[in-house]
Structures are given as C-alpha cells and as structure tokens.
Amino acid sequence: MRYETVIGLEVHVELATDSKIFCSCANRSGDEQNTHVCPACCGMPGMLPVTNKRAVDLGMTAGMMLNCHINRTTTFDKKSYYYPDLPCSYQTTQWFSPVAVNGTVTIDAGNGPKDIRIKQIHMEEDAGKLVHDTLSNTTLVDFNRTSVPLIEIVSQPDLSSADEVVAYLERLRSLLRFAKVSECRMELGTMRCDVNLSVRPEGSDVLGVRTEMKNMNSISAIRRAIAYEVDRHIDAIENGTEVLVQETRRWDDEKGMSFAMRNKETAGDYRYFPDPNVMPIVIDDAWFNRIKDTLPPFPEVKKQQLIDAGLTEYDADLLTQSRVLCDCFDAAFAVSGLAKECANWIATNCLAVLKKNGQTMDDLALSGTRLGELVKLVGDGVVSNANAKKILDAMFEAEGADLDPKAYAEVNDMVISNDADAVMDVIRAIVAANQKDADDFRGGNEKAINPLFGKCMKELKGNCTPQQLREMLISYLVPSA
C-alpha cells in the first residue's frame, strides 16, 4: 500500500524587540543568568503586565508579510499548564482573537509552486530556560528568557514531505528577516518549530494518528526526524509493531530516534480564558496603515531591483539575505553611484569585519551614506584601496559615531597627493637598497619589479596612485623605456 504524509508546523519566532513583551526588562540573550528579570516577568503577586507596542508592530508586520488578515481587535488569554520555567503556571498567549489569521505562503520544493495556508499568527510570551547540571544532578532555572516576545505561526496540514517543510521554513525565515521581524537563527533558538505529523493511505481524506515533535531547531534534524516518524508510523500500521497514539515526542538527534514525552494535550486541557490583566488592543486605521506603509518589497522583488541596478545575481542573492545589507547598499549607492563597488565593499570588507567580531550581517550598524562616501573616494582616486580599508576599520571602531571618511583621510595623511618629487625620492631610496631586484628587472625579469613596487607603495602609505607609481618606477629603472 502507498501512503502519504500530512504535516502541519507550529513555528515559534522570537521578535526583535529591545524589551520583553509585558515589562521593560531587556530582551537580550547570552548574558549572565537571571540578570534581566523583574517582579512582573517573574510572576510575583500583584504585578500587572503592560503590553510592548513594538511587539504588536512586529506581529502585524509578520502577518502582512504572510498575506494574513489582521484582526483590528486582538486580545490576550491565559493558557494554563505547570512547568518549572513558567513562573505563573500559565502562559499569556492569544487564543480567541490572535493578531493575524488566514494567510498564505507560496513555496517551491522542486515540483512547482504550492500554497501553504496559515491558520493564524498569535503573540505570546516565552518561558524560561531549564539548565540541567549533571555534576550536581540538579536542574536550575534561568528566567532571562521569561516573557521574551514570540509569535507562533500555525500552518494548516498542507505540507507532505521533508523537502516541503524545509522550503516552507526557509521562506518564512527569508520573509521575516527581510522585514526585520526576527533574526530567525535556529542555532540560537530565535526560530524553532513543532512538527505535527500523521500518515494515511494515499488518496484517503481521513487523517491518521497525529504525533508532535517539539522544539526542533535544526534543518538537518527536522529532515531526519520526519523520515524516522514516517517510517515508524508506516511500520506500526502495516506490521502492528506498536499502537499509535496522539502524543508529544522528543527527537534525539544523536540517537536518530524520537521518544514519547507525554500524551498530546487538547485545547480543553489548557483551560484558555481571557487574561483580565491585559487590555484588548484596538488597531485603528492610522496604526494599520503605518505598518503597511513600512513593509519592504519581497526579497525576490528587491533582488530584481538590485540586478537592474547593475549587480550580478550572486551579489543580489547575498544582499537580499538581510534587509540591513540592502538598506546599507541603497544608501551607499545613492551617494556614490557605483553599484558593483558598493556591493563588493559590503560583501567582502564589511562582512569580513563582522565575522571577525563574531557578528552576523544583521548586526551591521555602519552608515550606508558614509560607506558610499568612502567608495566614492576610492573611485575618484582620492584614497587608495589599502587606506580605504583602514578608514573602514576606523568607521567600525567608532561604534555608530558619524565618522567622515574624507575628513579622517585628510587628518591621517591618507589622501593621494601624487607629488612627483616625493614619489621619486622614495623610488631612488628603494632601488638603492634593492639593487639585485633592480638589476634583475633591467636584465629582462619583469616580475622583479613587483617587490620594488610593493616596498614603494608601503613607504608612500597609499599617497600615490598605483598606475603613476608603476610608470615612474619603470621610467627610473629603464630611462629609455
């Protein structure tokens, strides 16, 4: 018998806000445990939540990017369950009126375009983080993540293979990163998903027994987990190896197996009811239109715009991985008019500095306007490429300060002067100190000029154009040349 797989995803995305969703504690990961907590996010009695408007902005943005209907009145509800990292023993989430519903995401997993329906996008608070100490056989709780704002994107069961799941997740990541909703970095937990899967005979319209694998945060692990679960379900159906039950399972990537955690809860188990401490949010036309007017074009639309501006497909693909890179390029290109050069400086030099600093492309805080001014200085022959890289390093070290590249070049003697007398003085000194290379060049070894040229450039500190230096050096070595 042939079978088909039915998959629906619940994708949790951490919103890129400065503070948590119901208090002013910092939304920042990687810091010392329990340093970003307060009575409100720790669930102390009497503390009242205040909704972060920026989180609502980003929830609306996500909904619009995924072609959803935005509910003009959206409310928060209590989802009751007990877990050690949930201080109130309930989660503040959205059930009765989520921020966005009824969307569509189009994917292509190699078989042509396919529409995946979005049931809803709801906002909620994250739980804390359990830290298991095997040495002391204890479990500790870090509440820094408690009340960090999330959206949960719930799809309809329209996915039918691991390839489609991967294509869907990559499309979500691309859209949400481009709209600056989230970093969507699965390795850091800012994007993770629950995989709901069942198997049924091909052509049947009756869903099979559904199992859920929680908190998947790796594309490769998701692929392996889906393959394993499909095989497990089919084996159970055909060979009676086990009785399939609706349950939540944990994927062990090291063992390549899933393990039962608990019976799958239903909505009734969570006892949803409106949270009386969080006021309903009414989204008026002005607020709705403000978010709508700030939406970026889809990445593929922006990519074509970049190609039309003169970039290669490779450069356009790289830039459209991040809205931050695109914004930087647009500002730099507007100043310099040098599309390819701006793309090269971002892709090569800027990303190299970010990588050295342990940052991602979304961390680029460099002024695109100032970068464009620097690129133009190089293009106009005012500053050498080597000195421009030094200026770029200074711009990064300024940490967002408005560093004028031309003024910096003038103060630090980096402006190309092409002073013929000064250049000739350097040439004479370098040739006198390197007679063997000079004689080799005169004897017909053209490559012997390279070390002489390099030493002259180093001594001149970029204050001469390479073309002029090479011409003057050859003329000096072979006067009749």
C-alpha positions in Angstrom: 0.0 0.0 0.0 1.2 3.5 -0.8 1.0 6.2 1.9 1.1 9.9 2.1 2.4 12.1 4.8 0.4 15.0 6.3 2.4 17.7 8.1 1.5 20.9 9.9 4.0 23.2 11.6 3.9 25.5 14.6 6.8 27.9 14.1 7.9 30.0 17.1 9.8 33.1 16.2 11.4 35.4 18.8 10.6 39.1 18.0 13.4 41.6 17.5 12.4 44.0 20.3 14.6 45.7 22.8 12.5 44.8 25.8 10.2 41.9 26.8 6.5 41.8 25.9 4.9 42.7 29.2 7.7 44.5 31.1 10.7 46.7 30.5 13.4 44.1 31.1 15.9 43.7 28.3 15.3 41.2 25.5 18.9 40.0 25.2 20.3 36.5 25.1 23.8 35.3 26.1 24.1 37.4 29.3 24.6 36.1 32.8 21.6 34.1 34.1 18.8 35.9 35.8 20.1 39.4 35.2 17.1 40.5 33.1 14.3 39.8 35.4 11.8 41.8 37.4 8.7 41.1 39.6 6.5 41.3 36.5 8.3 38.7 34.4 9.0 36.5 37.4 5.3 36.3 38.2 5.3 38.0 41.6 1.8 38.6 43.0 0.2 42.0 42.4 2.4 42.8 39.4 0.4 43.9 36.3 1.7 43.4 32.7 2.0 46.3 30.2 2.0 45.3 26.5 5.0 46.2 24.4 3.6 48.1 21.4 6.7 47.3 19.3 5.9 43.6 19.7 2.4 44.2 18.3 4.0 46.2 15.4 6.2 43.2 14.6 3.3 40.8 14.9 1.3 42.8 12.5 4.3 43.1 10.1 4.7 39.3 10.2 1.0 38.9 9.4 1.2 41.3 6.4 4.3 39.6 5.0 2.5 36.3 5.1 -0.7 37.6 3.4 -2.8 37.3 6.6 -5.9 39.2 7.7 -5.0 41.5 10.6 -7.6 41.4 13.4 -8.4 45.0 14.3 -9.1 44.0 17.9 -6.7 41.5 19.3 -6.7 40.1 22.8 -4.5 38.0 25.2 -5.5 34.9 27.0 -4.2 32.6 29.8 -3.0 29.2 28.8 -2.8 27.1 32.0 -0.2 24.5 32.5 2.5 23.8 35.0 6.2 23.7 34.2 9.2 24.8 36.4 10.3 27.5 33.9 6.8 29.1 33.8 6.6 31.2 37.0 2.9 32.0 36.9 1.9 28.4 36.0 0.2 29.9 32.9 1.4 31.4 29.7 0.0 34.7 28.4 -0.8 34.0 24.8 -3.6 34.6 22.2 -6.4 32.1 21.6 -9.7 33.8 21.0 -8.5 36.7 18.8 -5.0 36.4 17.5 -3.2 39.2 15.8 -3.4 37.6 12.3 -5.3 34.8 10.6 -5.9 33.2 7.2 -2.6 33.7 5.4 -0.8 32.0 2.6 2.9 31.3 1.9 4.0 30.1 -1.5 6.8 27.6 -1.7 8.6 25.7 -4.3 10.2 22.4 -3.2 11.2 21.4 -6.8 7.7 20.4 -8.0 6.4 23.8 -8.9 4.8 26.4 -6.6 2.5 25.3 -3.8 0.4 27.4 -1.4 0.7 26.6 2.3 -2.2 28.0 4.3 -1.5 29.9 7.5 -4.2 29.3 10.1 -3.1 32.1 12.4 -0.2 34.0 13.9 -0.5 34.7 17.6 1.7 36.6 20.0 2.8 35.1 23.3 5.5 35.2 26.0 8.3 32.7 26.1 9.1 30.6 29.1 12.3 30.5 31.0 15.2 28.1 30.3 16.0 25.0 32.3 19.7 24.3 32.8 20.5 20.7 33.7 23.6 20.3 35.9 24.7 16.7 35.5 27.6 17.1 38.1 25.3 18.0 40.9 22.2 16.2 39.5 20.1 19.4 39.8 18.1 21.5 37.4 18.4 25.3 37.5 16.1 27.9 36.0 17.2 30.9 34.1 14.4 33.5 33.9 16.1 35.8 31.4 14.0 34.4 28.6 10.8 34.5 30.5 8.3 36.9 28.8 10.5 37.4 25.7 8.0 38.2 22.9 7.2 35.4 20.4 4.9 34.9 17.5 3.7 31.4 16.8 2.9 30.8 13.1 0.5 27.9 12.8 0.1 26.3 9.4 -2.7 24.1 8.1 -1.7 20.5 7.5 -0.7 21.3 3.9 2.8 20.0 3.9 3.5 16.5 2.6 7.3 15.9 2.7 10.5 17.0 4.4 11.5 18.9 1.3 8.3 21.0 1.5 8.9 21.6 5.2 12.4 22.9 4.6 11.2 25.1 1.7 8.5 26.5 4.0 10.9 27.2 6.8 13.4 28.9 4.5 10.6 31.0 3.0 9.4 32.1 6.4 13.0 32.9 7.5 13.6 34.9 4.4 10.4 37.0 4.7 10.7 37.6 8.4 14.4 38.5 8.4 13.8 40.8 5.4 11.0 42.6 7.3 13.3 42.8 10.4 10.7 40.9 12.5 13.4 38.5 13.8 16.9 37.2 13.3 15.3 33.7 12.8 18.5 32.0 13.8 17.6 28.4 14.6 21.0 27.7 16.1 20.3 30.4 18.7 16.7 29.4 19.3 15.2 32.6 17.9 13.3 30.3 15.4 12.2 26.8 16.3 9.3 24.7 15.3 7.0 21.9 16.4 6.3 19.3 13.7 2.8 17.7 13.7 2.8 14.6 11.5 0.5 11.8 10.5 0.4 9.1 7.8 -2.6 7.8 5.9 -3.2 5.6 2.8 -2.7 7.5 -0.4 -6.0 9.1 -1.6 -7.7 8.9 1.8 -9.3 12.0 3.2 -9.2 10.7 6.8 -6.2 11.9 8.9 -4.1 9.4 10.7 -3.0 9.5 14.3 -1.0 12.7 14.9 2.2 13.0 16.8 4.1 16.2 17.6 7.8 16.6 17.8 8.7 19.7 20.0 11.2 22.5 19.7 13.1 21.4 16.6 15.9 23.9 15.9 17.9 22.5 13.1 17.0 21.9 9.4 19.0 18.7 9.3 17.4 17.4 12.5 13.9 18.2 11.1 14.7 16.2 7.9 15.9 13.2 9.9 13.0 13.4 12.4 10.4 13.4 9.7 11.9 10.5 7.9 12.1 8.5 11.1 8.5 9.3 12.1 7.1 8.4 8.7 8.9 5.0 8.8 7.7 4.5 12.4 4.0 5.2 11.5 4.0 3.0 8.4 5.7 0.2 10.3 3.0 0.4 13.1 0.2 0.5 10.5 1.5 -2.4 8.4 3.2 -4.6 10.9 1.4 -3.8 14.2 4.8 -3.0 15.9 3.1 -0.5 18.2 -0.2 1.2 18.8 0.0 4.8 17.5 -1.4 7.3 20.0 -1.7 11.1 19.9 1.3 12.2 21.8 4.2 14.7 22.1 7.6 13.2 21.3 11.2 14.4 21.8 13.7 14.0 19.0 17.2 12.7 19.9 19.4 13.7 17.0 22.4 11.8 18.4 20.5 8.5 18.5 18.4 9.3 15.4 15.2 8.4 17.3 12.1 10.0 18.8 10.9 9.2 22.2 7.5 9.7 23.8 7.2 12.6 26.3 3.6 12.8 27.2 0.1 12.4 25.7 -0.7 15.3 23.4 -2.9 17.9 25.1 -6.1 19.3 23.6 -7.3 22.9 23.9 -9.5 21.9 26.7 -6.5 20.7 28.8 -5.1 24.3 28.7 -8.3 25.9 30.1 -7.9 29.0 27.9 -9.7 32.1 29.2 -9.3 35.9 28.6 -6.5 37.4 30.7 -8.2 40.2 32.7 -4.8 41.9 33.3 -4.1 42.6 29.7 -6.3 45.1 27.9 -7.6 44.3 24.4 -5.6 46.0 21.7 -7.6 48.0 19.1 -5.7 48.6 15.8 -7.1 51.7 14.2 -6.6 52.8 10.5 -3.6 55.0 11.3 -1.7 52.3 13.1 -2.6 49.7 10.4 -1.5 52.0 7.6 1.7 53.0 9.4 2.8 49.3 9.5 1.6 48.6 5.9 3.5 51.6 4.5 6.8 50.4 6.1 6.7 46.9 4.6 9.7 46.1 2.4 9.3 44.5 -1.0 9.5 40.7 -1.0 13.2 39.5 -1.3 12.7 38.3 -4.8 11.4 41.7 -5.9 14.3 43.5 -4.2 16.7 41.0 -5.8 15.5 42.0 -9.3 15.8 45.7 -8.4 19.4 45.1 -7.5 20.1 43.3 -10.7 18.5 46.1 -12.6 20.9 48.5 -10.8 23.8 46.6 -12.3 24.6 43.8 -9.7 25.2 40.2 -10.6 22.7 37.6 -9.5 25.3 36.4 -6.9 25.7 39.8 -5.3 21.9 40.3 -5.3 21.4 37.0 -3.7 23.9 37.8 -1.0 22.4 41.3 -0.2 18.8 40.1 -0.1 19.7 37.7 2.7 19.4 40.7 5.0 17.3 43.8 4.9 20.1 45.5 6.8 22.6 44.8 4.0 20.1 46.0 1.4 19.5 49.3 3.3 23.2 49.9 3.6 23.7 49.2 -0.1 20.9 51.5 -1.2 22.3 54.4 0.9 25.8 53.8 -0.4 24.8 53.5 -4.0 22.7 56.7 -3.7 25.9 58.6 -2.7 28.5 57.0 -4.9 26.6 55.8 -8.0 28.9 52.8 -8.0 26.7 49.7 -7.7 29.3 47.0 -8.1 31.9 48.7 -6.0 29.4 49.2 -3.1 28.3 45.6 -3.3 31.9 44.4 -3.2 32.8 46.6 -0.2 29.8 45.2 1.7 30.2 41.6 0.7 33.9 41.5 1.1 35.2 44.1 3.6 32.2 44.8 5.8 31.2 41.1 6.2 34.8 40.2 7.0 34.9 42.7 9.9 31.5 41.4 11.2 32.8 37.8 11.1 36.0 38.9 12.9 33.8 40.5 15.6 31.6 37.4 15.9 28.6 39.3 14.4 26.1 38.5 11.7 25.1 40.5 8.7 22.0 41.8 10.6 24.4 43.4 13.1 25.8 45.8 10.5 25.4 49.3 12.1 27.6 51.1 9.6 26.1 54.2 7.9 25.4 53.4 4.3 25.8 57.1 3.4 29.3 57.2 4.9 30.2 53.9 3.2 29.1 55.4 -0.1 31.3 58.4 0.5 34.3 56.1 1.2 33.6 54.1 -2.0 33.4 57.3 -4.0 36.8 58.5 -2.5 38.4 55.3 -3.9 36.6 55.6 -7.2 37.7 59.2 -7.7 41.3 58.3 -6.9 41.4 60.4 -3.7 42.2 57.5 -1.4 43.9 54.2 -2.1 42.2 50.9 -1.6 44.6 50.0 1.2 44.0 53.2 3.1 40.2 52.9 2.5 40.3 49.6 4.4 42.0 51.3 7.3 39.3 54.0 7.2 36.6 51.4 7.2 38.1 49.8 10.3 38.0 53.2 12.0 34.4 53.6 11.0 33.5 50.2 12.6 35.5 51.1 15.7 33.6 54.4 16.0 30.6 52.2 17.0 27.9 54.1 15.2 29.5 57.6 15.6 29.3 59.7 12.5 32.9 59.4 11.1 33.5 61.4 8.0 35.8 59.3 5.8 37.2 62.2 3.8 38.0 64.3 6.9 39.6 61.2 8.5 41.7 60.6 5.4 42.9 64.3 5.5 43.8 64.3 9.2 45.7 61.0 8.9 47.6 61.9 5.7 45.8 59.3 3.6 44.8 61.5 0.7 46.6 60.6 -2.5 48.8 63.6 -3.4 50.7 62.2 -6.4 53.6 64.5 -5.5 56.1 63.6 -8.2 59.1 64.8 -6.3 58.1 62.9 -3.1 57.4 59.8 -5.1 60.8 60.0 -6.9 62.6 60.4 -3.6 61.1 57.1 -2.4 61.8 55.3 -5.7 65.5 56.3 -5.5 65.8 55.1 -1.9 64.1 51.8 -2.5 66.0 51.0 -5.7 69.3 51.9 -4.0 68.5 49.5 -1.2 67.4 46.7 -3.5 70.0 46.7 -6.4 69.6 42.9 -7.1 65.8 43.3 -7.9 66.6 46.4 -10.0 69.3 44.6 -12.0 67.1 41.5 -12.5 64.4 43.8 -13.9 66.8 45.5 -16.2 68.1 42.1 -17.3 64.6 41.1 -18.5 62.9 39.6 -15.5 59.7 41.6 -15.5 58.5 40.0 -12.2 61.4 41.5 -10.4 59.6 44.9 -10.3 56.9 43.5 -8.0 58.9 43.6 -4.7 60.2 47.1 -5.6 56.7 48.3 -6.4 55.4 46.8 -3.1 58.1 48.4 -1.0 57.5 51.8 -2.7 53.7 51.6 -2.0 54.3 50.7 1.6 56.7 53.6 2.0 54.3 56.0 0.3 51.4 54.8 2.5 49.0 55.0 -0.3 49.8 58.6 -1.2 50.3 57.8 -4.9 48.1 56.0 -7.5 49.4 52.5 -8.4 49.4 53.5 -12.1 51.6 56.6 -11.6 54.0 54.8 -9.3 54.5 51.9 -11.7 55.1 54.3 -14.7 57.6 56.4 -12.7 59.4 53.3 -11.3 59.8 51.7 -14.8 61.0 55.0 -16.2 63.6 55.3 -13.5 64.9 51.8 -13.8 65.0 51.9 -17.6 65.2 55.5 -18.7 64.7 54.8 -22.3 61.5 52.7 -21.7 
